[in-house]
Amino acid sequence: MKLTARQKQAARLLKGVKNALLYGGSRSGKTFVTIDGCCLWAYSFEGLRILICRRYAVDIRASIWAITIPEILRQHGFVAGQDYTINQQDMTIRFNGGGMIICAGLDDKERVDKVLGQEYAVIYINESQDIPWSTVNTLKTRLSQNIPGFQNRFVCDLNPTTDAHWTYKLFFQNVHPETKDPLNAALYGRLQMNAVDNVENLPEGYIDEQLGSLVGNARQRFLLGEYQSSDGLRVFSPKSIYEWPEFEQWLSTRQNIVKFTAGLDLGYNDADAFVILAHVPDEPEVWLIFEHKARRQSLQELANAMRGGLAWLRANVPARDHSCPIYAETATIRYGHEGDNKKTSQQLAEMFGFDIHPAYKRDKKLGIEQLQDTVNSGRFHIPRLGPFMEETENTIWTRNTSGTIERIIDDEAYHPDLMDAILYPMREIWTYAGDEHKRLPDPPPPPPAPSETEQVLNERFAEAFGSDNWRDW
């Protein structure tokens, strides 16, 4: 088995630092060299556990589990039954020396709960541009297995997104993504790997024909393997990040007049999001006081989270009236491994008794720009270190192939789930934004045209009495 020169550099990096980032373009060998190291560690150290994860279970099963791992085991000459045993359903490999590799998709809640019940010596996040920092933070708490003679490692790879991503903050700026506290740079290492570093393992003409034709953002990410500057791209620059006592102080003189409203955004590939906002009619300030964000939930799990949020509101926020209408989209969202189940806001209302109203969704672009103005002016107050605070740091506008910024959310770089949930109730709260944001009633239908007989009667009454409608008499 022969690694390229750049892969050998990557192997030395993986052995030498506790936290390693391999970043760069597509087909550069990042995943291959990392999985190779994982297999050798698991083969060599008794009891060592390695977690390899990706956003979706279906993706890790189709790529790393079905292709990369079998190829590496074959090239090393490992024999099933002799050197290792494999569990296809659970995506686990146990080497006869006692070490094991566990593959998991982070969208599989039942699987993730089981995975997080164990400690690991290595955690490897593949395609980490798709994983939010809040999830990474949770995973790193399980990097606590003690194996004599082995240094625990956190490894991630990605095709670079923007410099607002948590990987850039950790490995380039060496600061904590949430607190911005400085980190020990000696514990973090990075290496750029591009297709040109792996040319001997690629089909002839692949770089010129497949990658060479890319332009704009795609060229920068997948050919050049460079992070993009977020200068001018960030949608939100919050002016009010608050701690709970600040909200309590604001609320202390408004308990009799404060109102609550909630928003729900159902996710399919993305997360379900549920928020509760506090405001006073005719006052411009809005407080985000509860936020929930989770992927691939069942209808029952989502209902439990919503009930928990509403119960928390009643227990922790003094107010004369705790009624809280929920504004939600009306689409049907499928969930589950086979997509054979579904959840809708109508089901949530009928089965669990939630006060759900259809969300007003016309002209989303205008709504986003209005929310941007509200957040960036400081009128929208965001809890410190919450998931929406993370969204504001990562949500960016799109840059087209000519380099021009388009005021359209770049969903490929980062999808802001909570932003959609916030937009629904905000359209009900805004009173100074104009009719574009109001749920106006449908206009009355036009009156029916008069019959020929009525036209004749109208003309005669107009001549005799000055009225053009005989029914007035």
Order of alpha helices (4+ residues) and beta strands (2+ residues): alpha-beta-alpha-beta-alpha-alpha-beta-beta-beta-alpha-beta-alpha-beta-alpha-beta-beta-alpha-beta-beta-beta-alpha-beta-beta-beta-alpha-beta-alpha-beta-alpha-beta-beta-alpha-alpha
